[in-house]
Amino acid sequence: MEDRTMTISDSIRYVGVNDHDVDLFEGHYVVPNGMAYNSYVILDDKITVMDTVDQHFGKEWLGNLAHTLGGKTPEYLVIQHMEPDHSANIMTFLSAYPETHVVSSEKAFAMMDNYFPGGIPVEKRIIIKEGDTLELGSHTLNFVAAPMVHWPEVMFTYESSEKVLFSADGFGMFGANDVDIPWADEARRYYIGIVGKYGRQVQNVLKKAAGLEISTICALHGPVLKGDLSEYLTLYDIWSSYDVESEGVVIAYTSVYGHTKEAVEILAEKLKAKGCPKVVVDDLARKDMAECIADAFRYGKIVLATTTYNADIFPYMKEFINGLTERGFQKRNIGLIENGSWAPLAAKTMESMLGCCKGLTYYKTKVKILSAVNDENKEQLEKLADELTMDYQEQHEETANKSDFTALFKIGYGLYVVTTKDGNKDNGCIVNTVTQVTDDPNRIAVCINKRNYSHDIVKKTGILNVNCLSTEAPFKVFKQYGFQSGRDADKFAGMGELPRTDNGLVFLPMYINAVMSLQVEQYVDLDTHGMFICTVKEARVLSKAPTMTYTYYQENVKPKPNTEGKTGWVCKVCGYIYEGEELPDDFICPLCKHGAADFEKIEMD
């Protein structure tokens, strides 16, 4: 997937270096595969160099540069990011090419004055900001502000003729470019460790990037990314949204004399036996801490197991939890195991340390070990394993409880995904009107807008599944199933093999607390909507998480639109802003496809 030749195009060349001497990147992160410090040259009427490299590689870099320039002189040196691993050779460069102008943000020049007092003459400075452009000849540089990704002065640069995004530290990874390692694992560890605190800022930049046609990403660390960029963009969206990337359970633990480790090993085996798709066991005292922290952000469920130590918790667990909280850890399910010989305090301490994190759900079972694992602890571990794997067990034919009619209790004035199938094509749509109408027999009424593709499918096939969304569902779920039509899009594209109920319809493997398979008994025409009166044929409960209500969605999930300084109308469903004094009666939101009735006028403060 990666282009490791680092050949970008005839006119854009790579002149960076590989560092195999570094043992700790930024004096903190273990880098067994070294590091790459990337720099690029754009060959045009006005030759432009993009960034420099670490101070220890100035001579090698200038050699690469001279070879590429072939005796020509650069017009510009663009500095996107002032960390020394990218800016240390600015003065070395200017000594070799004194006629070159330095192009950077105002904040970056202030930092240059700190690093190189009086080194860059005012007449050699070109200050750029968001939206500025620089014409090189056949190439045009477009500057995109990327503050706190991950320093405040950062600018991305988009070259529009070849559709190349120079992304500073964005999309970077640990590892030298002459080492063949997968991008995702080391990019995740890099992102979570270095950029992870700034998810909101990364989201802002991704929104800007969504409006650009990008064929190549040139980061300051790691390989040049070409071809299908969707995986990189998707992972960055997941990481910066603090969403779950992979299904599974992480058990992060410390153990002094082996008893807590024994409990962890028992739990891990039980999880595997109960169908957990992935169990990651991290010994915090021995495994790279940055990798352990990245694991916690990758998976949706995490068990913390440690001992009471000096009336506190074991130091490696404290370091681990601090690493989570300072990076904005959130939206995860947490299990707790504590050990103590006379006054166990670890569970209470860990929960208190995580008190600043948003959207954490704790499993009911807390395992309390008094020195050594006993039979009672084994029973507790069994219960905790059941809670952790409840949804996995319900996704499998052999372990699912298909008659758990407590699923009906999950129905409220909430939000649901109705899944259907038209021939060989699976489909899903968001609905907000699902009601139990009788309990003997169990019957449910589901209302679907007639404009929805799902309405036509259900009317034709007579079967549907109702997936009860839980409060864990992120906004992307509503975009996926509500902001596009199944007539034009495959809403399950790229999701692999999905679980199905006995009627052959899919159900969501994540973000739901229950699913019900329904058989249509009666259809009621409600003008704009159709009401399907259905018998419940199958009901499964997958989670104890609360049902997503419409109110919860509005207050906690839907992004808050930025209406500051704007006039017009805002969509109450997705936040799209229509700037204009009057909203046409027939206006349809381009994002969520709702009509003018779902817009409200922006009130000025």
ZANUMI-593615 format. One record per residue (C-alpha): x, y, z; residue number from 1. Coordinates in steps of 0.02 Angstrom, whole numbers. Layout:
N
- u v w n
- X Y Z NUM
...
// end
This chain:
605
- u v w n
- 0 0 0 1
- 142 124 41 2
- 258 192 -93 3
- 426 157 -13 4
- 530 213 -161 5
- 495 392 -105 6
- 485 443 -289 7
- 344 568 -293 8
- 345 637 -470 9
- 462 708 -602 10
- 452 879 -521 11
- 432 834 -336 12
- 580 744 -258 13
- 619 670 -88 14
- 781 729 -5 15
- 755 668 174 16
- 865 557 283 17
- 851 399 390 18
- 913 397 570 19
- 966 228 641 20
- 1066 302 784 21
- 919 369 884 22
- 858 256 1025 23
- 724 369 1102 24
- 627 486 989 25
- 594 650 1079 26
- 692 572 1223 27
- 540 465 1263 28
- 477 347 1128 29
- 568 184 1089 30
- 605 175 902 31
- 687 7 864 32
- 665 38 678 33
- 743 211 680 34
- 662 371 616 35
- 643 462 451 36
- 661 650 439 37
- 578 698 276 38
- 612 846 164 39
- 553 877 -14 40
- 599 984 -164 41
- 478 1053 -293 42
- 568 1085 -458 43
- 485 1229 -550 44
- 523 1406 -608 45
- 541 1449 -424 46
- 621 1298 -342 47
- 551 1264 -169 48
- 619 1159 -26 49
- 494 1091 99 50
- 568 1087 277 51
- 740 1034 338 52
- 796 886 445 53
- 869 845 617 54
- 1029 936 667 55
- 1136 778 659 56
- 1101 752 474 57
- 1132 925 402 58
- 1280 871 295 59
- 1190 718 223 60
- 1034 820 189 61
- 1128 959 100 62
- 1213 825 -4 63
- 1044 753 -55 64
- 983 927 -92 65
- 1132 975 -198 66
- 1117 815 -298 67
- 934 851 -336 68
- 960 1036 -374 69
- 1102 1003 -496 70
- 1182 1173 -466 71
- 1018 1272 -464 72
- 970 1388 -321 73
- 806 1373 -224 74
- 690 1523 -219 75
- 596 1469 -63 76
- 620 1366 95 77
- 448 1324 168 78
- 449 1283 354 79
- 286 1202 406 80
- 334 1150 582 81
- 467 1216 702 82
- 510 1060 801 83
- 699 1042 791 84
- 692 875 700 85
- 622 975 553 86
- 692 1150 575 87
- 866 1129 650 88
- 956 1155 484 89
- 874 1318 433 90
- 1032 1420 462 91
- 1141 1284 384 92
- 1031 1292 230 93
- 1037 1483 222 94
- 1227 1478 234 95
- 1229 1368 79 96
- 1089 1462 -11 97
- 1089 1641 57 98
- 973 1708 -80 99
- 829 1595 -30 100
- 673 1668 53 101
- 600 1579 204 102
- 412 1551 198 103
- 321 1514 360 104
- 183 1568 481 105
- 200 1716 597 106
- 205 1601 749 107
- 342 1498 668 108
- 450 1652 636 109
- 431 1698 820 110
- 499 1526 864 111
- 641 1546 738 112
- 693 1704 830 113
- 703 1599 989 114
- 807 1463 907 115
- 912 1575 794 116
- 914 1753 868 117
- 940 1879 728 118
- 979 1741 605 119
- 846 1772 473 120
- 840 1948 399 121
- 669 2027 388 122
- 686 2050 200 123
- 707 1862 180 124
- 545 1821 271 125
- 379 1784 186 126
- 240 1767 315 127
- 93 1659 260 128
- -73 1619 339 129
- -228 1513 308 130
- -290 1532 129 131
- -131 1611 59 132
- -55 1543 -101 133
- 119 1545 -176 134
- 144 1528 -365 135
- 299 1429 -415 136
- 266 1417 -602 137
- 163 1266 -649 138
- 139 1225 -463 139
- 36 1321 -336 140
- 57 1303 -148 141
- -102 1327 -45 142
- -74 1351 142 143
- -189 1269 270 144
- -176 1315 454 145
- -159 1162 566 146
- -135 1233 741 147
- -95 1107 879 148
- -63 967 756 149
- 36 963 860 150
- 118 1134 890 151
- 25 1301 873 152
- 125 1364 722 153
- 95 1215 607 154
- 41 1241 427 155
- -4 1107 300 156
- 34 1142 117 157
- -73 1081 -28 158
- 4 1082 -202 159
- -147 1091 -315 160
- -77 1045 -486 161
- -15 872 -431 162
- -138 859 -285 163
- -2 832 -155 164
- -33 867 29 165
- 124 909 129 166
- 54 864 299 167
- 191 912 424 168
- 183 785 566 169
- 9 729 514 170
- 4 550 446 171
- 181 522 510 172
- 246 363 592 173
- 391 293 690 174
- 523 203 587 175
- 652 241 453 176
- 599 232 272 177
- 724 96 228 178
- 639 -25 349 179
- 487 -122 288 180
- 357 -108 427 181
- 167 -89 419 182
- 107 91 424 183
- -43 73 539 184
- 39 3 697 185
- 182 128 706 186
- 74 272 643 187
- -53 233 781 188
- 82 230 915 189
- 152 393 846 190
- -18 478 834 191
- -84 426 1005 192
- 81 464 1091 193
- 120 631 1011 194
- -38 704 935 195
- -173 609 1032 196
- -218 750 1150 197
- -269 861 1005 198
- -410 760 927 199
- -524 910 904 200
- -390 1006 811 201
- -354 856 700 202
- -539 841 662 203
- -541 1024 609 204
- -397 993 487 205
- -479 835 419 206
- -634 936 379 207
- -526 1055 279 208
- -439 910 192 209
- -608 835 145 210
- -630 980 24 211
- -466 942 -65 212
- -432 813 -200 213
- -278 725 -131 214
- -178 596 -228 215
- -19 595 -121 216
- 22 632 61 217
- 199 688 103 218
- 223 685 291 219
- 378 738 387 220
- 402 562 456 221
- 374 396 369 222
- 337 347 190 223
- 255 446 52 224
- 74 386 44 225
- -2 361 -129 226
- -144 269 -214 227
- -299 232 -112 228
- -283 349 37 229
- -449 299 116 230
- -371 186 249 231
- -255 323 312 232
- -393 454 314 233
- -516 334 397 234
- -393 287 534 235
- -351 469 568 236
- -537 506 581 237
- -560 363 705 238
- -408 409 809 239
- -450 594 819 240
- -633 556 860 241
- -579 438 1000 242
- -688 304 920 243
- -657 117 931 244
- -542 55 794 245
- -543 -134 829 246
- -655 -254 921 247
- -576 -338 1071 248
- -521 -321 1253 249
- -359 -250 1321 250
- -303 -309 1493 251
- -173 -189 1562 252
- -94 -249 1722 253
- 46 -240 1849 254
- 90 -381 1967 255
- 214 -387 2112 256
- 218 -572 2163 257
- 118 -648 2021 258
- -56 -660 2097 259
- -131 -517 1997 260
- -48 -590 1842 261
- -133 -756 1881 262
- -303 -670 1884 263
- -265 -584 1719 264
- -217 -748 1638 265
- -378 -832 1700 266
- -482 -687 1632 267
- -392 -690 1464 268
- -428 -875 1440 269
- -611 -851 1487 270
- -629 -708 1363 271
- -557 -813 1223 272
- -671 -959 1267 273
- -823 -844 1263 274
- -789 -782 1087 275
- -692 -621 1114 276
- -615 -586 942 277
- -453 -514 1013 278
- -376 -516 1187 279
- -223 -406 1214 280
- -129 -429 1378 281
- -9 -287 1420 282
- 117 -305 1561 283
- 142 -121 1600 284
- 310 -150 1684 285
- 385 -237 1533 286
- 296 -183 1374 287
- 330 -17 1288 288
- 215 106 1377 289
- 175 201 1217 290
- 114 40 1137 291
- 8 -1 1290 292
- -73 171 1283 293
- -104 151 1096 294
- -189 -17 1131 295
- -308 66 1255 296
- -360 191 1121 297
- -374 57 987 298
- -498 -59 1073 299
- -667 -22 1151 300
- -650 -123 1311 301
- -509 -115 1436 302
- -479 -203 1601 303
- -361 -121 1726 304
- -281 -239 1852 305
- -158 -183 1985 306
- -110 -189 2167 307
- -129 -65 2308 308
- 45 7 2333 309
- 94 133 2467 310
- -91 172 2493 311
- -98 213 2307 312
- -76 106 2150 313
- 77 25 2074 314
- 187 157 1986 315
- 174 83 1811 316
- -16 83 1820 317
- -13 262 1880 318
- 99 309 1733 319
- -18 216 1615 320
- -177 301 1677 321
- -92 471 1674 322
- -44 434 1495 323
- -226 400 1453 324
- -300 552 1539 325
- -176 676 1467 326
- -220 615 1292 327
- -408 636 1311 328
- -455 454 1343 329
- -644 433 1326 330
- -792 330 1263 331
- -731 162 1327 332
- -797 18 1435 333
- -691 -14 1589 334
- -669 -166 1700 335
- -572 -160 1864 336
- -469 -290 1958 337
- -382 -243 2120 338
- -267 -334 2239 339
- -218 -293 2417 340
- -171 -392 2570 341
- -255 -285 2703 342
- -332 -126 2630 343
- -369 -138 2443 344
- -386 38 2370 345
- -333 12 2191 346
- -505 6 2109 347
- -563 164 2196 348
- -400 252 2153 349
- -405 202 1969 350
- -585 256 1951 351
- -545 422 2033 352
- -397 451 1917 353
- -510 419 1767 354
- -643 536 1834 355
- -594 673 1711 356
- -626 559 1561 357
- -789 577 1465 358
- -904 436 1416 359
- -830 294 1518 360
- -944 149 1566 361
- -890 33 1707 362
- -936 -150 1712 363
- -1038 -199 1864 364
- -920 -337 1921 365
- -764 -276 2012 366
- -639 -411 2059 367
- -561 -390 2231 368
- -414 -504 2269 369
- -350 -518 2447 370
- -170 -569 2416 371
- -201 -728 2314 372
- -336 -784 2192 373
- -472 -889 2276 374
- -631 -976 2218 375
- -735 -819 2246 376
- -616 -721 2135 377
- -634 -853 1999 378
- -823 -832 2006 379
- -800 -643 1994 380
- -685 -665 1844 381
- -818 -775 1763 382
- -949 -639 1787 383
- -833 -504 1723 384
- -793 -610 1570 385
- -980 -631 1538 386
- -1006 -443 1545 387
- -858 -410 1430 388
- -915 -537 1300 389
- -1103 -515 1310 390
- -1113 -436 1138 391
- -992 -560 1060 392
- -1092 -709 1124 393
- -1252 -636 1053 394
- -1173 -619 881 395
- -1142 -806 868 396
- -1272 -938 828 397
- -1211 -1060 961 398
- -1209 -940 1108 399
- -1347 -815 1067 400
- -1502 -807 1177 401
- -1634 -780 1044 402
- -1779 -771 1166 403
- -1719 -631 1279 404
- -1875 -524 1271 405
- -1801 -400 1392 406
- -1742 -327 1226 407
- -1913 -247 1220 408
- -1867 -144 1373 409
- -1734 -57 1269 410
- -1867 30 1164 411
- -1892 214 1202 412
- -1915 373 1102 413
- -1745 339 1035 414
- -1644 313 878 415
- -1631 148 787 416
- -1554 73 632 417
- -1677 -30 531 418
- -1584 -161 428 419
- -1661 -241 274 420
- -1610 -338 119 421
- -1658 -309 -61 422
- -1606 -467 -154 423
- -1421 -482 -116 424
- -1400 -303 -57 425
- -1404 -263 128 426
- -1469 -93 179 427
- -1496 11 336 428
- -1580 173 384 429
- -1604 279 539 430
- -1779 288 614 431
- -1842 367 774 432
- -2015 291 792 433
- -2017 114 859 434
- -2153 68 982 435
- -2211 -89 1070 436
- -2399 -100 1042 437
- -2443 -267 1125 438
- -2355 -390 1238 439
- -2462 -545 1207 440
- -2410 -577 1073 441
- -2259 -460 1066 442
- -2295 -337 928 443
- -2199 -181 876 444
- -2245 -36 763 445
- -2107 39 656 446
- -2134 199 556 447
- -2024 231 404 448
- -2027 381 288 449
- -2092 333 116 450
- -1944 422 35 451
- -1826 296 115 452
- -1767 149 13 453
- -1795 40 167 454
- -1981 77 164 455
- -1996 -1 -9 456
- -1889 -151 40 457
- -1990 -190 197 458
- -2154 -172 102 459
- -2089 -296 -27 460
- -2005 -423 88 461
- -2108 -412 247 462
- -1957 -430 362 463
- -1840 -310 451 464
- -1721 -297 598 465
- -1727 -157 726 466
- -1556 -117 798 467
- -1571 -16 960 468
- -1429 110 959 469
- -1341 134 1125 470
- -1264 292 1195 471
- -1095 226 1134 472
- -1143 260 952 473
- -1035 399 875 474
- -1096 526 749 475
- -1020 427 605 476
- -1157 295 629 477
- -1291 425 594 478
- -1196 488 441 479
- -1174 312 376 480
- -1355 256 391 481
- -1448 421 388 482
- -1357 544 275 483
- -1353 441 116 484
- -1477 336 19 485
- -1461 149 -1 486
- -1520 172 -179 487
- -1354 253 -219 488
- -1234 188 -86 489
- -1185 23 -7 490
- -1202 65 177 491
- -1106 -89 231 492
- -961 -70 109 493
- -794 -121 182 494
- -867 -192 342 495
- -825 -373 301 496
- -933 -518 357 497
- -1072 -459 472 498
- -1177 -556 598 499
- -1353 -604 545 500
- -1512 -656 632 501
- -1611 -810 582 502
- -1709 -711 451 503
- -1546 -682 355 504
- -1536 -495 390 505
- -1380 -414 459 506
- -1368 -326 625 507
- -1238 -203 685 508
- -1089 -283 776 509
- -1056 -122 874 510
- -1149 25 952 511
- -1313 -66 987 512
- -1384 -139 1148 513
- -1517 -250 1069 514
- -1581 -316 904 515
- -1754 -381 860 516
- -1807 -477 705 517
- -1981 -428 649 518
- -2112 -503 533 519
- -2236 -380 458 520
- -2418 -422 497 521
- -2504 -262 443 522
- -2464 -103 347 523
- -2542 67 387 524
- -2526 210 263 525
- -2486 370 360 526
- -2469 487 210 527
- -2283 533 218 528
- -2239 376 317 529
- -2285 194 320 530
- -2318 105 485 531
- -2271 -79 492 532
- -2356 -179 630 533
- -2241 -325 664 534
- -2224 -483 767 535
- -2060 -508 860 536
- -1979 -668 794 537
- -1810 -652 878 538
- -1738 -538 1013 539
- -1559 -524 1074 540
- -1483 -409 1206 541
- -1302 -366 1165 542
- -1258 -235 1295 543
- -1312 -154 1456 544
- -1272 19 1388 545
- -1421 140 1389 546
- -1525 165 1232 547
- -1483 317 1126 548
- -1628 438 1146 549
- -1659 581 1028 550
- -1619 703 1169 551
- -1453 617 1206 552
- -1409 624 1022 553
- -1445 810 1012 554
- -1349 853 1171 555
- -1201 733 1165 556
- -1174 659 992 557
- -1222 781 856 558
- -1079 903 822 559
- -1118 1079 880 560
- -1126 1190 725 561
- -1014 1343 725 562
- -1140 1482 698 563
- -1033 1621 768 564
- -1040 1773 655 565
- -1157 1686 533 566
- -1335 1724 481 567
- -1458 1604 406 568
- -1528 1435 453 569
- -1455 1280 536 570
- -1512 1100 514 571
- -1569 1028 681 572
- -1524 852 623 573
- -1344 868 561 574
- -1292 1049 593 575
- -1276 1103 410 576
- -1284 1294 395 577
- -1382 1378 254 578
- -1321 1557 241 579
- -1463 1664 178 580
- -1601 1773 247 581
- -1742 1662 183 582
- -1740 1473 175 583
- -1833 1405 22 584
- -1984 1299 69 585
- -1924 1158 -42 586
- -1744 1162 21 587
- -1665 992 57 588
- -1512 979 169 589
- -1366 920 61 590
- -1294 818 206 591
- -1436 728 294 592
- -1573 754 159 593
- -1700 824 283 594
- -1815 962 225 595
- -1842 1143 274 596
- -1952 1093 421 597
- -1797 1028 511 598
- -1705 1195 499 599
- -1709 1334 628 600
- -1657 1514 610 601
- -1488 1561 684 602
- -1518 1677 829 603
- -1391 1818 847 604
- -1321 1849 1021 605
// end
